[in-house]
Amino acid sequence: MKIGLYTDALPDLPFAEALDWAAAHGLEAVEIGTGGFSKAPHCNLLHLLENESAREEFRAAIDRRGLALSALDCNGNPLDPHPERGKQHQETLFRSIELARKLDVETVITMSGCPGDPSGSPYPNWVTHPWQPEFAELHNWQWNEVLTPFWKKVGRLAADSGVKIAIEMHPGQPVHNTRTLLRLREIAGPSVGANLDPSHLFYQGMDPILVIRTLGENFIFHVHAKDTRIDPYEMALTGGIDMRSMHLAAERSWTYRTLGFGHGEAWWRDFVSALRAVGYNGVLSIEHEDPLMSAREGIIKSVEFLKPILLRTMPEARPPWL
């Protein structure tokens, strides 16, 4: 496995300087944002699509520094019912798939998209409970009338382009857990799989290691290395649906943290070992969203944390009786 970086964590650095910084601090791969929720500080999507020489220089800049390009990331809401936002995020997804094909990048990361409701409201509507009949009706409408036709189209496009679509299971989206991802896979086909990010699974009460075992080798296309700290008192009091600002880390029931500040080395050893056991040998891409630590400090600490774990969980490092 390689340790990578989602370079959106360094938005103040130009593309070349962000690559230099990554290479100098022991990173082996980069994941580049192309739009959606990302401001895409290191990728001019349209320029790269239209200009072959720009694409060649883009790849060469990464290659010269000994880095791999693990994925293009256009996490966003391609099913946003707001006409401008929805159109923009859909176009970004389709263009990212096309750019991935032209760059020979295997993976595009995104989310399932969260629709609105049949009334035409411009706000996404995330259904989280089946009790009221209206909730169940809306949930079925979103899946049958919006997600299914859209993802059949995306699945065909991805297959025709030779690109894998790695879905991030994320609250606020219809695909937020293992079973909803499996459902989307049935709709879209084998070109759709997981960008496995354990940080979003912890506070939903899920076990990322069991998720890995369930999904297996042919379903996990990419992995985000991001941790979450659960405050047991607040979780017991409030639960995982906590609408307080992400900046209120001292008050919330959970907070995104730098690797090792939410779960210790033993847990991350098990996580890496589970990935190895199902055949994943790709990139662990560090995504820094820790409100209590600067990006540079958090990335450096995460690299230092992961390196010995990867060494200790290499197959040749295991004793012969395992």
Secondary structure by P-SEA (a helix, b strand, c coil): cbbbbcccccccccaaaaaaaaaaacccbbbbbccccccccccaaaaaaacaaaaaaaaaaaaaaccccccccccccccccaaaaaaaaaaaaaaaaaaaaaacccccccccbbbbccccccbbbbbcccccaaaaaaaaaaaaccaaaaaaaaaaaaaaacbbbbbbbccccccccaaaaaaaaaaccccbbbcccaaaaaaacccaaaaaaaacccccccccbbbbbbaaaaaaccccccccccccccccccccccccccccaaaaaaaaaaaaaacccccbbbbbbcccccaaaaaaaaaaacaaaaaaaccccccccc
